Amino acid sequence: MRIVLALMLAFPALAAKADENDWRVPFITTPGDVVERMLELAGTQAGDLVADLGSGDGRIVIAAARKYGARGLGIELDAKLVEASRANARRVGLGDRVTFVQGDVLTADFSQASVVTVYLLPDLIGRLEPRFMSELKPGTRIVSHAFRMASWRPDRSETLRVTQPHPGQGNESMLYLWIVPAEVRGTWIGGGRRVRIEQNYQEIEVEGATDARLSGTEISWRSPQGAFRGRVRGERIVGDDGLILTRAR
């Protein structure tokens, strides 16, 4: 994964100058221990499709396939790096588990991913945020190295001490995790109950209740009727106790 993609997209003049004078902005790779922790933080499993936006030499998606048995998709603007990534995958016998495509992360399709990893500047992450919310399935995990989204509070953040070479970048890295929340804003009815929910990303308020929480499709709260825990399934919330709430129209 590399951060130069963000520089080239955020500042088109740099890209034009690079093309005219045949020079490239040096790219910054993600240290191996950061790669490992990003995948751990996402809870990567064999059934996941891991999409790395600005995939550089392919190290994140290859690591996801190699360690977890996941499938991988790398999206990279630089055609030479795409070819290098494919060669790296073939070298370790993972050419059938990972795919690398040349493309612009702002327009490329990564909607089927269940894990998305990024090492991009805040401006570009901000431009991707609407796509994360509108195109990714609820429960999809997004992990960013170093930079966060301005308006969407991360579900988790941590500082990682970097033990592997990372020239010019210091010996610590920040990692951020977001879990795409289900859309629960509105009124839900069922079992003689009428539940009103307000929502701001994963932060929710349930009218007349406390301790309201939403993580992906998992939802819970406490009310005078007792504790509720369940899962959002499209236009229904299915409780662990069998209660089914349907979105009111």
N, C-alpha and C positions, 0 to 999 in steps of 0.2 A: 504494500500500500504506500502511496506517496502523496505528498502535499503539493507538489508542483502543479497538479491538475487544477487545484483551486486557484493558484496564482494565474494560470493561463486563462481560466474562464472568468475570473473576477476582473482581470486587467487585460482586455483584448489587445492593447497596444504592445504588451510584452510578446504575445503570440505572434503579432504581425512582424515585430522586429526580429524575433527568432527565425521566422520564415525568410525574411529578407537577407539576413546576415548569417544564416545557418549556424546559430548557436542555441543552446538549450539551457533553460533554467535548471540548476542542479536539483535533483529530487531527493527527498528525505525519506528513507525507508523506515518501517516500523521495527524496532528491536524485537528479537525473538521472544523474550520474556513478556513483552507487551502483547504480542500476538497471542501467546498462550493464555494470558489473563483475560484478554478480550473475549476469547472463545469460551473460557470458563464462566465469565460474568454473564454471558448470554445463555448459559445453560445448554450449550450445544449438544445435540444428540444425533444418533445415526439417521433419524428420519427427517432431519432439517435440510433445507436448502439455504446455504449461506451465500449471500450476495455481498461482494466487496466493491464499493463504489470508489473508483480510482485505484485499481488493483495493482498497479506497478508491476513487480516481478512475479506476482501471483502467490506470494507466501502465505497470505491468510487463508484463502480458499484451499490451497494445497494442504496446509496444516489441519484445516477442518476435516478434510477427506481422510488424511493420513491417521490422525489421532482418534477421530470420532466416527469415521465411516459415513460422514455427511456428504451430500452433494454440494458442489460449489459453482458459483457464477461470478466471474470477474469482469468488470466493465472498466475499460481503460481507453483513454484518448489517443495514446501513443501507439502506433501500429507496431513499432519495433519491440516495445515492451509486451504487447500482446503475443507476438511470436515467441519472445523469450519465455513468457509464462507457459505457453503451450509446450515448449521444449522442456521446461522444468518439470511439468506434470508428467510428461512421457518418461522422463529420466527416472522418476520414482514409481513408475507403473500406475499412475492415477489418471491417465488420459481419458478413461471412460467415466470417471467420477466428477470431473470438473470441466467447465466450459469457459473460455475467455473470448470476449467480443470487443471489437473496437467500437467505441461510441461515447457520446456525451451523456454524463450521468443525469443531466437535467431533462433529457428526453428518452433515455433508454428505459426499457421495460424490466423492472425488477419486482413486479407486483406479486409474484408467486413465492418470493423469499419468506422464510420464517425467521431468519436472522439476517440483519443488515449491519455491516461494519463500515465505518467511515473514518478517514483522517484527512479532513478538508477544512479550509478556513471558514470562520463563522458566517461570512456573507453567503457562501455557497450552501452551507448547511441550512441557513435561513430560507434560501430559495427552494430547498428540497423539502422543508418541513410540511408545506401543504400536501405534497405528494405522499409523504409518509402517512399522514392522517387519512387521506382520501383513498389511497390505492392499496395500502398494506392491510392484511387481515388482522382483526383484533387478536392480541396475544403475540404478534410478531415482536421480536426483541431487536432494538437498535442500540449498537454500542459505538461510541465515538472516542477516539483517542485525541486528547489535548483540548478540543474545542466543543462547546455546548450550544444548544439552541437557546435563543434569547427569551422566547415567550413560553416555551414548554419546559416545565420543571422536570429534571430527571427523576426517575423512580429510585435511582441509586447512583452515588458517585464515590470514587475512592482515589487515593493517591498511591501510586505504585513506585517503589524504588527500583530503578533500572540498573541491572547488573551487567548488561551486555553493552557493547560499544554503541554510542549514539552521539557522534561528534557534534559539538556545538549546541546540544539540546538539553544539557544538564543531566542530573542523575535521578530525576523524578518525572513521572508522567501522570496526568490526570485522566481518568477513565469515567465515562458517563453511560448509564443504561436507561433507556426508555422502553416501556412496554406499551404497544399501541392499544389504547382502550376501546372497548365496545362503546357504541353510541347508546346512552341510556337516558338522555335528557327527555323529560316529558312526564306524562301520567301513565301509570300502569294499574290495571285492575285484575282482580281474581280472588277467589276464596273469601268473598265478602270484604275485601280490602281495596282501598284506593291509595296508591303510593305515588307521591309527587317527588321527582328527582331533578335537581339542578346540577349542571356539570360544567367543569372547566378542565379539559383534557382528562386526566385520571382522577382529578379531585372532584368529589361529589358531595352533595348535601341532600339528605332524604328528610322530607318534611316530617317533623315530630319524632325524629330518630337521632341517635348519636352513633359515634364510631363507624360512620359510613365509609366503606373502602371499595375501590375498584382497581383490579389488576388484570389487564387484558379482558377476559370474559368472566373472571371470578368477581363476585360482588357480595357484600355483606353489610349488615347494620344491626343496631339494637333499637327496639321500640317497645312501647308498653305491651305489645302483643308477644314480645319475646325476641330472642336473637334470630336473625335470618341469615342464611348463607346459601348461595346458589350460583348458577352460571347463566350468562346471557346467551341466548340462542336465537339470533335474528330478532324477531318481533315478540319473543317470549323470554321471560326470566324463569328458569326452572329451579325451584328450591330443593335443597337436599332432603327436606321433609316432605316433598311431594307437592308443595304448593306451586301453582303455575300462575304467573302474572303475565297479562297480555297488554301490549301497548295500546292505549286508548286512541281512537281516531277522532 
